[in-house]
Amino acid sequence: MKPIILSFCLLLLFRLLSAQPLSGQSSVSLQSNFLFSDKQLPFWLEVNRLGTVSNKHGAQQLWGIDWQHRGNPFGKRGFSIDFGASLNGRTGNEPSVFATEYWGKFYARKAYLLAGAQSDPVYAEGLSLSNGDLFQSRNARPLPRVEFGASDVTPFPSGGASFFSFDFKYAEHFLIDDRIVSHPGLHHKWIRFNFKITPELTFRTALDHWVFWDGYSSEYGDLPGFNYYWKYVRGKEGGDESPETDQNNVAGNQLGQYVFQLNYHQDGYCLDIYWHHLFEDRSGMEWDNAEDGYGGLALTWLKETPLLKLIVMEYVHTMDQSGAFHLDKPNPENPARPTGRGRDNYFNNSVYRSGFVAYNRMMGLPLFVPTINEDGVSVGFASTRLWGIHSGFSGYFSEQVQWTGMMTWSRYFGNYGSRISPSQKLFSLAVSCQYQPKQKPISYSVRMAADLGDYEEPSLGVEFSLRYQLK
């Protein structure tokens, strides 16, 4: 049923596209990357690359072709259609070719319909640890989905409430990769409220909700599908057909985040400050784990090519997890029994055991590293209690030469059921330089990266890249 829905939306977008002349702007780019390491690739040569890099081998060549088209508006209602695709390949010990992105997007004024696999835009020039979002980074290959939504909706365009607007999206993702539970669905809905306090200052707050549902489990058999859809969407407890864990809690694997963001724009600079508070169940929604989350700031100077253009500082903490206990209330047989709503064990689940991954990579914060079994399938995250600090910088030595630097320090403590003591540490750093000749469609870059610590084996690596813009 779910592939039929995706196919129908793709065909609908193709029909809309074929009914209109192809007008707008198209761009095609070619890229080639050469990566070398003395051992496995360091953290900052592997992560946040849409899953195109293999983390198992220290020498590999990547190539990619990216095509995007931005359509011109047509019709009286401001319709337009965008579409794109990217094909990537990798040589080395695990050669492969795969379509990373393939999507079409139909716009009707502020509303849109998307079908296919499309990644999120790059935030803060790629200097953010998780692309500015705890749940949706660019670490994994995007999953195909059907999504509709709208942006900058102003219910009161004039008058005293004109400062208020909202954005929303509603999506169903199709998990076509290899998993412990085969072919589940991933529901996602998100709504953000925007308050323009002054012309320069905007406060935003959002609710982000995800649910794994449906699929086939070798342990539980066929899991409830569309017949329980509204239980999944509304976060209700499971029914008679659900596993016992879902009957005692909620249907499916439900998780999400509260997001708070402050944006300040002046003539010479702009500042973003953000905090993402994650939850796995009611305890997190009611802030039992108040200290857990991911946040930071991004400060950008708006000059053309300053020596220091952008600073990103971020912090992540997932140590609390609503406490160490997840037990019922004391009973007559055990009146001193400790109670709690804890052991949230973020991004793991006892039914959907592969965790919050796509193609064996964490979809969100890349500090979460999945464990891969002998069949090459993720079985979740061995360490969900961690903290880290991250910084990123960029600027220009000249109009043609840009530099970047990133440093990440993290510590891993396992989880409440299997602690890592003493904690394991990872220090990852990277520096890069890019040369863009004047009035030339080609650019060259080099990046050096290193890992130190005992969570991963220390390693040193280098990458050489070439990018050619055809249009």
C-alpha positions as CSV (number, residue, x, y, z in Angstrom):
1,M,0.0,0.0,0.0
2,K,2.7,2.5,1.0
3,P,4.8,2.0,-2.3
4,I,1.5,2.5,-4.2
5,I,1.0,5.9,-2.5
6,L,4.6,7.0,-3.3
7,S,4.3,5.8,-7.0
8,F,0.9,7.7,-7.3
9,C,2.5,10.9,-6.1
10,L,5.5,10.6,-8.4
11,L,3.2,9.9,-11.3
12,L,1.1,12.9,-10.4
13,L,4.1,15.2,-10.3
14,F,5.3,13.8,-13.6
15,R,1.9,14.5,-15.1
16,L,1.9,18.0,-13.9
17,L,5.5,18.5,-15.3
18,S,4.7,17.0,-18.7
19,A,1.7,19.3,-19.0
20,Q,3.9,22.4,-18.8
21,P,6.8,23.6,-20.9
22,L,10.2,23.1,-19.2
23,S,11.0,26.6,-18.1
24,G,13.2,27.8,-15.3
25,Q,16.8,27.3,-14.3
26,S,18.7,24.0,-14.4
27,S,22.1,23.2,-12.8
28,V,24.3,20.2,-13.3
29,S,27.5,19.6,-11.2
30,L,30.1,16.9,-11.3
31,Q,32.3,16.0,-8.3
32,S,35.2,13.7,-7.6
33,N,36.8,13.0,-4.2
34,F,39.9,11.0,-3.2
35,L,40.1,10.0,0.4
36,F,43.1,8.4,2.1
37,S,43.7,7.3,5.7
38,D,46.2,5.2,7.6
39,K,43.3,3.2,9.1
40,Q,39.6,3.8,9.0
41,L,38.4,7.2,8.0
42,P,38.4,9.9,10.7
43,F,35.0,11.2,11.9
44,W,35.0,14.4,9.9
45,L,35.9,12.6,6.6
46,E,32.9,10.3,7.0
47,V,29.9,12.0,8.6
48,N,27.3,14.4,7.2
49,R,27.8,13.3,3.6
50,L,24.4,11.7,2.8
51,G,25.9,8.3,3.4
52,T,28.1,8.3,0.4
53,V,31.3,7.5,2.3
54,S,32.2,4.0,3.6
55,N,33.6,4.1,7.1
56,K,35.2,0.7,6.8
57,H,38.1,1.5,4.5
58,G,40.8,4.1,4.5
59,A,41.2,4.6,0.8
60,Q,38.4,5.2,-1.6
61,Q,37.3,7.4,-4.5
62,L,33.9,9.0,-4.8
63,W,32.2,10.5,-7.7
64,G,28.8,12.2,-8.0
65,I,26.5,13.8,-10.6
66,D,23.8,16.3,-9.3
67,W,21.0,17.8,-11.4
68,Q,18.4,20.2,-10.2
69,H,15.8,22.3,-11.9
70,R,13.9,25.2,-10.4
71,G,10.8,25.9,-12.4
72,N,9.3,29.3,-13.2
73,P,5.8,30.1,-11.8
74,F,2.9,29.3,-14.1
75,G,-0.9,29.7,-13.8
76,K,-2.8,32.3,-11.9
77,R,-2.2,30.7,-8.5
78,G,1.6,30.8,-8.7
79,F,2.2,27.2,-9.4
80,S,5.7,25.9,-10.0
81,I,7.5,22.6,-10.1
82,D,11.1,21.8,-9.0
83,F,12.8,18.4,-9.4
84,G,16.2,16.9,-9.1
85,A,18.3,13.8,-8.9
86,S,21.9,12.8,-7.8
87,L,23.8,9.7,-8.7
88,N,26.8,8.7,-6.6
89,G,29.5,6.0,-6.8
90,R,32.3,4.7,-4.8
91,T,35.4,2.7,-5.7
92,G,37.7,0.7,-3.3
93,N,37.1,-2.5,-1.4
94,E,33.3,-1.9,-1.5
95,P,32.5,-0.4,-4.9
96,S,28.9,0.7,-5.4
97,V,26.6,3.0,-7.4
98,F,23.4,4.4,-5.9
99,A,20.9,7.1,-6.4
100,T,21.2,9.4,-3.4
101,E,18.4,11.8,-4.3
102,Y,15.4,11.7,-6.7
103,W,12.5,14.0,-6.1
104,G,9.8,16.3,-7.5
105,K,8.2,19.2,-5.7
106,F,5.0,21.0,-6.7
107,Y,4.3,24.4,-5.3
108,A,1.0,26.3,-5.0
109,R,1.7,29.6,-3.5
110,K,2.9,28.8,0.1
111,A,1.9,25.1,0.0
112,Y,3.8,22.2,-1.6
113,L,3.7,18.5,-2.3
114,L,6.9,16.5,-2.4
115,A,7.5,13.0,-3.6
116,G,10.8,11.1,-3.6
117,A,14.1,11.3,-1.6
118,Q,15.4,14.8,-1.0
119,S,17.9,15.9,1.6
120,D,17.6,19.0,3.8
121,P,19.5,22.2,2.8
122,V,22.9,22.6,4.3
123,Y,22.9,24.7,7.4
124,A,25.7,27.1,8.5
125,E,27.9,26.1,5.5
126,G,28.1,22.5,6.8
127,L,29.9,23.6,10.0
128,S,27.1,22.4,12.3
129,L,27.6,19.0,14.1
130,S,24.0,17.9,13.1
131,N,23.0,20.4,10.4
132,G,21.2,22.5,13.1
133,D,18.7,19.6,13.8
134,L,18.9,16.8,16.3
135,F,16.7,14.5,14.3
136,Q,17.5,15.4,10.6
137,S,21.1,15.9,9.8
138,R,22.8,15.1,6.4
139,N,24.5,12.0,7.9
140,A,22.4,9.4,6.1
141,R,21.0,8.9,2.6
142,P,17.5,10.4,2.5
143,L,14.6,8.1,2.5
144,P,11.9,8.3,-0.1
145,R,8.7,9.9,1.2
146,V,5.5,11.7,0.4
147,E,5.2,15.0,2.1
148,F,3.0,18.0,2.0
149,G,3.2,21.3,3.9
150,A,3.3,25.1,3.8
151,S,5.6,27.8,4.9
152,D,5.1,31.4,6.2
153,V,1.3,31.0,6.6
154,T,0.0,34.2,8.1
155,P,-3.6,33.7,9.5
156,F,-3.8,37.4,10.4
157,P,-2.0,39.3,7.6
158,S,-3.0,42.7,9.0
159,G,-3.7,44.1,12.4
160,G,-2.2,43.5,15.7
161,A,-1.5,39.8,15.2
162,S,0.3,40.2,11.8
163,F,3.6,39.4,13.6
164,F,2.5,35.7,13.9
165,S,3.0,33.0,11.2
166,F,3.5,29.3,11.1
167,D,5.0,26.5,9.0
168,F,4.1,22.8,8.9
169,K,4.8,19.5,7.2
170,Y,3.3,16.1,7.2
171,A,5.2,13.1,5.8
172,E,5.3,9.4,5.4
173,H,8.7,7.9,4.8
174,F,9.3,4.5,3.2
175,L,12.1,2.5,4.8
176,I,13.3,0.4,1.9
177,D,16.7,-0.4,3.5
178,D,17.7,-3.6,5.3
179,R,16.4,-3.6,8.9
180,I,15.5,-5.9,11.8
181,V,11.8,-5.1,11.2
182,S,11.4,-5.2,7.4
183,H,9.6,-2.5,5.4
184,P,8.1,-0.4,8.2
185,G,6.8,3.1,7.8
186,L,8.1,6.3,9.4
187,H,5.6,8.9,10.1
188,H,6.7,12.5,10.6
189,K,4.9,15.7,11.3
190,W,6.3,19.1,12.3
191,I,4.8,22.5,13.1
192,R,6.6,25.7,13.9
193,F,5.3,29.0,15.2
194,N,7.1,32.2,14.3
195,F,6.8,35.4,16.3
196,K,8.4,38.5,14.8
197,I,9.1,40.6,17.9
198,T,10.9,43.4,16.0
199,P,12.0,43.8,12.4
200,E,15.4,42.4,13.5
201,L,14.3,39.8,16.1
202,T,12.2,36.6,15.5
203,F,11.4,33.9,18.0
204,R,10.4,30.4,16.8
205,T,9.2,27.3,18.6
206,A,8.4,24.0,17.0
207,L,7.0,20.5,17.8
208,D,8.6,17.6,15.9
209,H,7.0,14.1,16.1
210,W,8.3,10.8,14.6
211,V,6.7,7.3,14.7
212,F,8.0,4.0,13.3
213,W,4.9,1.8,12.5
214,D,3.9,-1.2,10.5
215,G,6.4,-3.8,9.1
216,Y,7.2,-7.4,9.7
217,S,9.2,-8.7,12.7
218,S,10.6,-12.2,12.9
219,E,9.7,-12.0,16.7
220,Y,6.3,-10.4,16.6
221,G,5.1,-11.2,13.1
222,D,3.1,-8.7,11.1
223,L,2.8,-5.5,13.1
224,P,-0.4,-3.4,12.9
225,G,-0.6,-1.2,9.8
226,F,-3.1,1.2,8.4
227,N,-5.9,-0.2,10.7
228,Y,-4.0,1.4,13.6
229,Y,-2.8,4.5,11.7
230,W,-4.6,7.1,13.8
231,K,-3.3,5.5,17.0
232,Y,0.3,6.0,15.7
233,V,-0.4,9.5,14.5
234,R,-2.0,10.7,17.7
235,G,0.4,8.9,20.0
236,K,-2.2,6.6,21.5
237,E,-1.6,3.2,23.2
238,G,-1.5,0.1,21.1
239,G,-4.4,-2.3,20.7
240,D,-4.9,-6.0,20.9
241,E,-2.9,-6.6,17.8
242,S,0.1,-4.7,19.1
243,P,3.1,-6.1,20.9
244,E,2.7,-6.0,24.7
245,T,5.2,-3.2,25.0
246,D,3.0,-1.0,22.8
247,Q,-0.2,-1.9,24.7
248,N,1.5,-0.8,27.9
249,N,2.8,2.4,26.3
250,V,2.0,3.9,22.9
251,A,1.6,2.3,19.5
252,G,4.9,2.1,17.5
253,N,8.2,3.7,18.3
254,Q,7.3,7.3,19.1
255,L,9.9,10.0,19.6
256,G,10.3,13.7,19.0
257,Q,11.6,17.0,20.1
258,Y,10.7,20.5,21.2
259,V,12.6,23.2,19.3
260,F,13.3,26.8,20.4
261,Q,15.1,29.3,18.2
262,L,16.0,33.0,18.3
263,N,17.1,34.7,15.1
264,Y,18.6,38.2,15.2
265,H,19.6,40.0,11.9
266,Q,21.4,43.3,11.7
267,D,23.0,45.1,8.8
268,G,26.5,43.7,9.5
269,Y,25.8,40.3,11.0
270,C,23.1,37.7,11.9
271,L,22.8,35.4,15.0
272,D,20.9,32.2,15.5
273,I,20.5,30.6,18.9
274,Y,18.7,27.3,19.2
275,W,17.9,24.5,21.6
276,H,16.4,21.1,20.8
277,H,14.9,19.1,23.7
278,L,14.3,15.4,22.8
279,F,11.7,13.0,24.2
280,E,11.0,9.2,23.8
281,D,7.8,9.1,25.9
282,R,5.7,11.0,28.3
283,S,8.5,11.5,30.8
284,G,10.5,13.5,28.2
285,M,7.5,15.4,27.0
286,E,6.9,16.4,30.6
287,W,10.6,17.5,31.0
288,D,11.8,14.8,33.4
289,N,14.9,14.9,31.3
290,A,15.1,18.7,31.2
291,E,18.9,18.8,30.9
292,D,19.1,16.6,27.8
293,G,19.2,18.1,24.3
294,Y,21.2,19.7,21.6
295,G,21.8,23.4,20.9
296,G,24.1,26.2,20.1
297,L,24.6,29.4,18.2
298,A,25.7,30.4,14.7
299,L,27.1,33.9,14.2
300,T,27.6,35.1,10.6
301,W,29.3,38.3,9.4
302,L,27.7,39.6,6.2
303,K,30.8,41.1,4.6
304,E,31.8,39.7,1.2
305,T,35.0,37.8,2.0
306,P,36.1,38.5,5.6
307,L,38.9,36.6,7.2
308,L,36.4,35.2,9.7
309,K,32.9,34.7,8.2
310,L,31.1,32.3,10.4
311,I,31.3,30.8,14.0
312,V,29.3,27.8,15.1
313,M,29.3,26.6,18.8
314,E,27.2,23.6,19.9
315,Y,26.6,21.4,22.9
316,V,24.8,18.1,23.2
317,H,23.8,16.2,26.4
318,T,21.9,12.9,26.6
319,M,23.1,11.6,30.0
320,D,19.9,12.0,32.1
321,Q,17.3,10.0,30.0
322,S,14.7,10.7,32.8
323,G,16.7,8.8,35.3
324,A,18.1,5.3,35.8
325,F,14.9,3.5,36.7
326,H,11.8,2.5,34.7
327,L,9.8,0.5,37.2
328,D,6.2,0.3,38.5
329,K,5.2,1.8,41.8
330,P,6.2,0.0,45.1
331,N,4.0,-3.0,46.0
332,P,3.3,-4.8,49.3
333,E,5.9,-7.5,48.4
334,N,8.5,-4.8,47.7
335,P,7.5,-1.5,49.4
336,A,11.0,0.0,49.0
337,R,11.1,-0.7,45.3
338,P,12.6,2.3,43.4
339,T,10.3,4.0,41.0
340,G,10.8,6.2,37.9
341,R,10.0,6.8,34.3
342,G,13.6,6.7,33.1
343,R,15.9,4.6,30.9
344,D,14.6,6.4,27.8
345,N,17.5,4.9,25.8
346,Y,17.2,7.5,23.0
347,F,16.8,6.4,19.4
348,N,16.6,2.7,20.4
349,N,13.4,0.5,20.6
350,S,12.7,-3.1,21.7
351,V,10.5,-3.8,18.6
352,Y,12.1,-1.6,15.9
353,R,15.5,-2.7,17.0
354,S,17.5,-1.1,14.1
355,G,17.0,2.3,15.7
356,F,16.7,5.7,14.2
357,V,18.8,4.9,11.1
358,A,18.6,4.9,7.3
359,Y,20.9,2.6,5.4
360,N,22.8,1.8,8.6
361,R,23.5,5.4,9.5
362,M,22.1,7.7,12.2
363,M,19.6,10.0,10.6
364,G,20.2,12.7,13.2
365,L,23.1,13.6,15.4
366,P,26.1,11.7,14.0
367,L,27.7,11.1,17.4
368,F,25.2,8.2,17.7
369,V,27.0,5.3,16.1
370,P,24.9,2.2,15.3
371,T,26.1,-1.3,15.9
372,I,26.1,-3.5,12.8
373,N,25.5,-7.2,13.2
374,E,27.0,-10.1,11.2
375,D,24.3,-9.7,8.5
376,G,25.3,-6.1,7.9
377,V,22.1,-4.7,9.6
378,S,21.9,-2.1,12.3
379,V,20.8,-3.4,15.8
380,G,20.6,0.0,17.4
381,F,23.0,2.1,19.4
382,A,25.3,0.7,22.1
383,S,26.0,4.1,23.7
384,T,23.0,6.5,24.0
385,R,24.3,8.4,27.1
386,L,26.9,10.9,25.8
387,W,27.8,14.5,25.8
388,G,29.8,16.6,23.4
389,I,30.9,20.1,22.5
390,H,31.6,21.2,19.0
391,S,32.9,24.3,17.2
392,G,33.2,25.3,13.6
393,F,34.8,28.3,11.8
394,S,35.0,29.6,8.3
395,G,36.5,32.6,6.5
396,Y,38.4,33.8,3.5
397,F,42.1,34.3,2.9
398,S,41.2,36.0,-0.4
399,E,38.3,36.2,-2.8
400,Q,39.3,32.9,-4.3
401,V,40.5,31.0,-1.2
402,Q,38.1,29.9,1.6
403,W,39.1,28.1,4.8
404,T,37.1,26.0,7.4
405,G,37.9,24.3,10.7
406,M,36.0,22.1,13.0
407,M,36.7,20.5,16.4
408,T,34.4,18.0,18.3
409,W,35.0,16.6,21.8
410,S,32.7,13.9,23.0
411,R,32.4,11.3,25.8
412,Y,30.5,8.0,25.7
413,F,28.9,6.3,28.8
414,G,27.0,3.4,27.2
415,N,23.4,3.2,28.5
416,Y,21.8,2.4,31.9
417,G,21.6,-1.3,31.1
418,S,25.2,-1.5,29.9
419,R,27.4,1.2,31.2
420,I,30.9,2.1,29.8
421,S,33.2,2.8,32.8
422,P,35.4,4.6,32.5
423,S,33.8,6.6,29.8
424,Q,35.3,6.5,26.3
425,K,36.5,9.7,24.6
426,L,36.7,11.0,21.1
427,F,38.4,14.2,19.9
428,S,37.9,14.9,16.2
429,L,39.2,17.8,14.2
430,A,39.3,18.9,10.6
431,V,40.7,21.8,8.5
432,S,40.1,22.4,4.9
433,C,40.8,24.9,2.2
434,Q,39.0,25.6,-1.1
435,Y,40.2,27.4,-4.2
436,Q,37.7,28.9,-6.6
437,P,39.4,30.5,-9.7
438,K,37.7,33.7,-10.9
439,Q,35.1,33.2,-13.6
440,K,35.8,29.5,-13.8
441,P,33.2,26.7,-13.3
442,I,35.7,24.5,-11.4
443,S,36.9,24.5,-7.8
444,Y,39.5,22.5,-5.8
445,S,39.6,21.7,-2.1
446,V,41.7,19.7,0.3
447,R,40.7,18.6,3.9
448,M,42.8,17.0,6.6
449,A,41.1,15.3,9.6
450,A,42.2,13.3,12.6
451,D,40.6,11.3,15.5
452,L,42.2,10.9,18.9
453,G,40.9,9.0,22.0
454,D,39.7,5.5,22.8
455,Y,36.1,5.4,21.5
456,E,37.4,5.0,18.0
457,E,40.9,3.9,16.9
458,P,43.1,7.0,16.4
459,S,43.4,7.8,12.7
460,L,44.6,10.5,10.3
461,G,43.2,11.2,6.9
462,V,43.2,13.6,3.9
463,E,40.7,14.3,1.1
464,F,41.2,15.9,-2.3
465,S,38.1,17.1,-4.1
466,L,37.3,18.6,-7.5
467,R,33.9,20.1,-8.4
468,Y,32.8,21.2,-11.9
469,Q,29.6,23.2,-12.5
470,L,28.2,22.6,-15.9
471,K,25.3,25.1,-15.7
